[in-house]
Amino acid sequence: MCGIVAYIGDKQAFPIILEGLKRLEYRGYDSAGISILNDDITTVKKKGKVSELEKATKNVDMNGTIGIGHTRWATHGKPDDINAHPHVSNSGRLTLIHNGIIENYASIKTALIELGHNFKSETDTEVLVNLIEELQNQKNISLEDAVREALTRVVGAYAIVVIDKNDPNVLVGARKSSPLVIGIGDNEYFLASDASPIIKFTNKVVYLQDEEIVTVRRNADFEVRNIKNQIQTPQIKELDLKIEELEKGGFDHFMLKEIFQQPVTIFESMRGRINAEEGWVSVGGMQDHMKKFENANRLIFVACGTSWHSALIAEYLFEDLARVPVEVEYASEFRYRNPIISENDVVIALSQSGETADTLAALSLAKKKGALTYGIVNVIGSSIARMTDCGSYIHAGPEIGVASTKAFTSQLVILSLMALNLGHRKGTINEGDFRKLIFALESLPSKVERILKLNEKIKYISAEIKNSQHALYLGRGYNFPAALEGALKLKEISYIHAEGYPAAEMKHGPIALIDEHMPVIVIATNESAREKIESNIQEVKARKGIVIAVILEGDEKIKEMADYSIEIPEVAEPLSPLLSAIPLQLLSYHIAVMRDCDVDQPRNLAKSVTVE
């Protein structure tokens, strides 16, 4: 969850680290801190966002060419100055930043207290830095050896970087289940949670693997060893990322920029994978294992949050178009319930970041059971991309806003392509329907552009309901998961309590909540269930509920029934969630802005959930 960045080289470290923390703030913004090593280690850390840290360093000498920085999403200990990172060992010799959770910290802490260590914070991180120092002193070993031995004694997840006051020319980093990237510059190195703080300075990176430790020395080559002290040969990769992609580009918020990017990102997700004129779909990661997909007993999707909603839509797609049984699992539950997995199953993991801890654990379980594992991720070189047997990148580009928008629709594009690809191969979809759907897919970017032109109308509707305390989202069929996603977006960024339901389930409880203060957002684009949707709207209106209907263009009947309507272009039903998502994203965005909420960094959330 947290963001870490470190630098060693010839330049001043402080401005590089501070800028890096601003780029990593989407990973956590409860507190932030920086340590710079010169003759001594100067550490400044503050509760709140990086801007608060920047203010606190105004009159502090932060000169030095080696340093570490951290922006925190609180796990152990409340967000405050004391629990903020970096953490310093008792003697002041070592300073450490950490992303992850040390599960056995309590027993280690007890042992260290008996050895005379004192603790100022409530964090597991302070325990780890003191454990490293204790081993360093007991055994008279180097920093990298002390880190290696300490990590053999801890249980949990970590990405760490450590500096030693007695050795101002070295950084030591390590990772397990939390990402750590090495940036290789000109006589300088960077360590970070992801590439965003690095790309301004270099496009050459190494993605550290689980249980690997990197030692970076000034004016020397870096060295990677595993936890067993075996030298590793890392692969240097070149990033295809532009600094402009990490800026707001004239928009008020990253979320709004990312909503408006969707005509392009949807196209990029399809590019090279579909040709409607020639009548083919080909998803590269799938092709080499097509027999496995064709003969699979089940497809099992594992995901969390918005990605879980994408997986629910995938269940409709694959069962409808490819006639293969599908199960959709919360990754966090899947791993703990002793699931039945066989070699004839395909386990598909969905994650924007590719670093979601529960999803990684679910994949590990699936691999042990012999299932084929497939990853659908956005971040190139991420842990899920490296762990899975095969997979597809969604090519949505960096998504900075914590509430996922363009990654959701890009996931749906890939899932639609995969279902069509498999259905066509198996012969479960006839040629005419196949052609109609791939032409419909290719038309999506232009249809999204038309929806985005409704922004001012959606803004007006948002103003009408912005003071609501609760909201209900209803959908049927393919649009039931879209209702869940719409409700999640509203909850995430506006802090309005919202729930998504299958429209038919409204009568089994939620209808009791409906009154003149309750907005009910109905996704009413399903022609297959039109009469039932109309009936649901009538039921809401009979209880004086406020109906906001997402309808197909020209649907005068439902428009007349609803208090407000948002018309989207006609689209094939399997693809309707891709279009209905856009107005729901804009509705949530405008309501959040009007309620003066922090849209890009909503409270208590972080973009990448790298801890359980």
C-alpha positions, 0 to 999 in steps of 0.5 A: 500500500505504501510508497517508497523511493530512494536515491544514491548518486551525484545529485541532491537526493531531497528534491528527487525523493520529494517529487517521487513521493508526490508521484507515489502518493496514490499508494498512501497518504496518511503520513510521509517522511524523508531521511537524507544521509550526509555526515549524519542522518536527517529525518523529517516526517509528518502526518498528512499528505506529502505537502505537509512534509514539504512544509516541514522541511522548509527550514531544514538542511536536507543536503545530501546525495543519498536518501530514502522517502516514504508515503504511508497507508497505515497498517500498524499504528494510527497515522501520526508523526511518530508512526510515520516512516522512515524508522530509526534504530535505537542507536540512530545508525540505521534508518529504514522504510517499509511497505508491507506487514511483518506478521510475527513482529510481536514476538520479535519485539518482545525478544528485542526488549529483553535485549535492551531495545526501546520502541517509540512507535506502534509499528512493525517497521521499527521492530524490523530496523532494530532486528537488523541492527541487533544482528549487525552488532551481534555478529559484526556483519555488513548491512546487507548480510544483516538484512538478509539474516533478519529477513530469514526470521520474519514472516509476512510481506515487505519491500524495504530500503535501509541506509547505514550512517556508518556507510554513506555509499550504500543502499540495501533493498529487499522485497517479498510480496510487495513491489520494488523496482531498481532504476539504473541511471548515469552514475546513479540508482533509484529504488521505488515501489513502481516506475513513476518516480524513476521515469523522469531520470531513466527508462532502464529498470530491474524488477526485483523478484520475491526474496531478493536483496539488492545492494546498490553502491555509489559509483559501482555496479549493483548486486542482487542476491536471494535470501539464500545468499545466491547471486542472481542475474537480473534482467534489465528492462526498458520502460515504455512510459512518458512523463506526461502520462503521470500529469493531470494534463489540464484536468482538475483531477486525475480521475476526470482525466482518466474518465475522458481518456477512455475512448483512447484506452478502450481502443488501445486495449483492442489494438492488434487483437481484433479486426472486424473487417477481416472477421477475427479476434486473437488474444495473444496470451490465450493463443498458446494455451487455447486447447487448455481453455477449450477443454477446461472444466471451469474458469475460476476468476480471482480478484478484489474490488473493481476487478471483482466486478469485472470478473462478474461481468466475465462470468456472463460473457464466458458462459453466454458466448463460450458456454464454459462454467465460470466461478468468480471468487474474492481472492481474499476468501478463495485462499482461505476456504480450501477450494477445489482446484484441478489441473483441468481448471484455468484460474484467471487473476484480474488486478490493475496494479498486478500487485494485489496481495490476496490475488497473488496468494490465490494464484500461488495456491492455484499453481500448487494445484496444477491449474493453468494461471492467466493474469490480466493486469495493467502494470507491465512487469508487475508481480502477477504478470511474472507469476502467471503462466500466461496473460494479457496486459490491458494497456490502459496506461498509468491510472493515478486516481485511486478509484479505478475508471479506465482500467475497469473498461479496459479489463472488460474489453480484454474479457470480451475479446477472450470470450469471443475468441474462445466462443468462436474457436469452440463454435458456441457462437454463430458467425453472424453473432460473432461478426456483429459483436466484433463490429460492436466492439470496434465502435465502442471508442466513438460511442464513449466519446458521445457519452462524454459529451453528456458531462454537463447534463450529468453534472446537473443531475449530480447537483440534484442528489449530492446531499443524499445520504444513501443511494441504490443502484439496480441492474439486471443481467450483464448490468447487475455487476455494473450496478455494483461498480457504480455503487462502489464508485460513489462510496469510494469518493463521495462517502455516500453509502450506496449499494448495488443490487440485482433489480429483482432483489429490490423487493427482498429487502432494499425496497424498505429503504426507499423514500423521497430522499433516496436516489435509485440509479437504474441501468435500464439498457437490457432489451432482454428484460425491458418489461421487468425493468419498467416494473422495477422503476414503477415500484420505486416511483410508487415509494416516492424514490428519485429515479435516475435511469441510464437508458438507450438513446430514444427510449421515450417510455423509460425517460418519461417514467424517470425523474432524470435520464442519461441516454447512451448509444445503442449497444449489444447487450454483452457490451452494455456494461462498458458504456453504462459505466461511463455516466456512473463514473461521471456521476460519482465524480461530480457528486464528490467534487460538489461535496468537497471530497478528495477525489483522487485520494479518498480517505482510508484508501490506497491504489494498490493493496499490497497487504492482506 
